[in-house]
Amino acid sequence: SRSKQLESVHSTVKTAGQDTVQAGIITYSQAVSKAAPVLTEESLKKVVQNVISEEDRTKNVLIFGFEETSEENLNHEVGEMFQQIEEKPHFEAVRVGKKSAEKIRPVKVSFENSSTVHQILVKAKELRLISRHKTVFISPDRSPEERTIHQQLVLEMKQIAKEDTDKHYYIRSG
């Protein structure tokens, strides 16, 4: 009778072990088939392009409200503006967008590195003190998604500022 009990326990442990292993194999194969995204050449290219364009954007700023003339020497004029805030960076400036009589097109300025962009953005507030550049606004170059998020933040901030006029509001780290 003792050997029958031993045999019964052995049989139960053996089937329980096999069932557990079998269940583990099934769950693992399900997890692998569901969780693993298919990495195609196209999706990999898209990720690389996003990373590269993000890196390029960190070296650019956009200047809004910078007067547009028919005979403009953009690099020279932007350089003079930077000198007024005591910066003399190496850069390349171009107008972006379609030429229009009603709107002043923004200027995209590309620098050699992102630390120069940071220095310019920190000093950009000083332009308001110069009468010629009172309406000039410098912002970081943002992706379309970042622009949408920033526009939403600005709208929320304006709404809050409208409700509470005693305080000054601004967007930090955005």
C-alpha positions as CSV (number, residue, x, y, z in Angstrom):
1,S,0.0,0.0,0.0
2,R,2.9,2.3,0.7
3,S,4.3,1.8,-2.8
4,K,0.9,2.6,-4.3
5,Q,0.8,5.9,-2.3
6,L,4.3,6.7,-3.4
7,E,3.4,5.8,-7.0
8,S,0.2,8.0,-6.8
9,V,2.2,11.0,-5.4
10,H,4.9,10.5,-8.1
11,S,2.2,10.4,-10.8
12,T,0.4,13.5,-9.5
13,V,3.7,15.5,-9.3
14,K,4.7,14.4,-12.8
15,T,1.4,15.5,-14.4
16,A,1.3,18.7,-12.4
17,G,4.9,19.5,-13.5
18,Q,4.1,18.7,-17.1
19,D,0.9,20.9,-16.9
20,T,2.8,23.8,-15.4
21,V,5.6,23.6,-18.0
22,Q,3.1,23.3,-20.8
23,A,1.1,26.3,-19.5
24,G,4.4,28.3,-19.2
25,I,5.3,27.5,-22.8
26,I,1.9,28.6,-24.1
27,T,1.9,31.8,-22.1
28,Y,5.5,32.6,-23.2
29,S,4.6,32.0,-26.9
30,Q,1.5,34.1,-26.6
31,A,3.4,36.9,-25.0
32,V,6.1,36.9,-27.6
33,S,3.6,36.8,-30.5
34,K,1.5,39.7,-29.1
35,A,4.1,42.0,-27.5
36,A,6.9,41.9,-30.1
37,P,6.3,44.8,-32.6
38,V,7.2,44.0,-36.2
39,L,10.3,46.1,-37.0
40,T,10.2,46.8,-40.6
41,E,12.8,48.7,-42.7
42,E,10.2,51.5,-43.1
43,S,9.5,51.9,-39.4
44,L,13.2,51.9,-38.6
45,K,13.8,54.6,-41.2
46,K,11.1,56.7,-39.7
47,V,12.6,56.5,-36.2
48,V,16.0,57.4,-37.5
49,Q,14.6,60.4,-39.4
50,N,12.7,61.6,-36.3
51,V,15.9,61.4,-34.2
52,I,18.0,63.3,-36.9
53,S,15.4,66.0,-37.4
54,E,15.1,66.4,-33.6
55,E,18.9,66.8,-33.4
56,D,18.8,69.4,-36.2
57,R,16.0,71.4,-34.5
58,T,18.0,71.8,-31.3
59,K,20.5,73.9,-33.4
60,N,17.8,76.3,-34.8
61,V,15.6,79.2,-33.6
62,L,12.7,80.9,-35.3
63,I,12.5,84.7,-35.3
64,F,9.0,86.1,-35.6
65,G,8.2,89.8,-36.3
66,F,11.6,90.5,-37.9
67,E,11.0,93.2,-40.5
68,E,11.0,92.0,-44.1
69,T,12.2,94.2,-46.9
70,S,12.6,93.6,-50.6
71,E,16.3,94.3,-50.6
72,E,17.3,92.6,-47.4
73,N,20.6,91.2,-46.4
74,L,19.2,88.7,-43.9
75,N,22.4,87.4,-42.4
76,H,23.8,90.9,-41.9
77,E,20.6,92.2,-40.3
78,V,20.1,89.2,-38.0
79,G,23.8,89.5,-37.0
80,E,23.3,93.2,-36.1
81,M,20.3,92.2,-33.9
82,F,22.4,89.5,-32.1
83,Q,25.1,92.1,-31.5
84,Q,22.6,94.3,-29.7
85,I,22.1,91.5,-27.2
86,E,25.9,91.0,-27.1
87,E,26.1,87.8,-29.1
88,K,28.3,87.1,-32.1
89,P,27.5,83.6,-33.2
90,H,28.2,81.9,-36.5
91,F,24.8,81.2,-38.2
92,E,22.8,81.0,-41.3
93,A,19.5,82.7,-41.7
94,V,16.7,82.1,-44.2
95,R,13.0,83.2,-44.5
96,V,10.5,80.4,-44.3
97,G,7.0,80.2,-45.8
98,K,5.4,81.8,-48.8
99,K,5.9,85.5,-49.4
100,S,2.8,87.5,-48.6
101,A,1.9,91.2,-48.4
102,E,-0.1,90.7,-45.3
103,K,2.3,88.7,-43.1
104,I,5.9,88.9,-42.1
105,R,7.5,85.6,-42.7
106,P,9.5,84.1,-39.8
107,V,13.3,83.7,-40.1
108,K,14.9,80.3,-39.4
109,V,18.4,80.7,-37.9
110,S,20.7,77.7,-37.8
111,F,23.7,77.6,-35.5
112,E,26.7,75.3,-35.2
113,N,25.6,73.9,-31.8
114,S,22.6,73.8,-29.4
115,S,24.5,75.7,-26.6
116,T,24.5,78.8,-28.8
117,V,20.7,78.4,-29.3
118,H,20.3,78.3,-25.5
119,Q,22.4,81.5,-25.0
120,I,20.3,83.3,-27.7
121,L,17.0,82.2,-26.1
122,V,18.1,83.3,-22.6
123,K,19.0,86.8,-23.9
124,A,16.0,87.1,-26.3
125,K,14.0,89.0,-23.7
126,E,16.5,91.9,-23.9
127,L,15.2,92.6,-27.5
128,R,12.0,94.1,-26.0
129,L,14.1,96.9,-24.5
130,I,15.4,97.9,-28.0
131,S,12.7,100.0,-29.8
132,R,13.6,98.7,-33.3
133,H,13.1,95.1,-32.1
134,K,10.2,95.5,-29.7
135,T,7.9,93.2,-31.7
136,V,10.6,90.6,-32.4
137,F,10.1,87.2,-30.7
138,I,12.6,84.4,-30.8
139,S,11.5,80.8,-30.1
140,P,13.1,77.4,-30.3
141,D,12.5,75.4,-33.5
142,R,9.7,73.0,-32.7
143,S,8.3,69.9,-34.4
144,P,4.6,70.0,-35.6
145,E,3.6,68.0,-32.5
146,E,5.5,70.3,-30.1
147,R,3.9,73.3,-31.8
148,T,0.4,71.9,-31.2
149,I,1.2,71.2,-27.6
150,H,2.7,74.7,-27.1
151,Q,-0.3,76.4,-28.7
152,Q,-2.5,74.5,-26.3
153,L,-0.4,75.7,-23.4
154,V,-0.5,79.3,-24.5
155,L,-4.3,79.1,-24.8
156,E,-4.6,77.6,-21.3
157,M,-2.3,80.3,-19.9
158,K,-4.2,83.1,-21.6
159,Q,-7.5,81.7,-20.1
160,I,-6.0,81.6,-16.6
161,A,-4.5,85.0,-17.0
162,K,-7.9,86.4,-18.1
163,E,-9.5,85.0,-15.0
164,D,-6.8,86.2,-12.5
165,T,-5.5,89.6,-13.7
166,D,-3.6,90.3,-10.5
167,K,-0.7,87.9,-11.4
168,H,1.7,87.4,-14.3
169,Y,1.8,84.0,-15.9
170,Y,4.3,82.4,-18.2
171,I,5.2,78.9,-19.5
172,R,8.2,77.3,-18.0
173,S,10.1,74.5,-19.7
174,G,7.6,74.4,-22.6
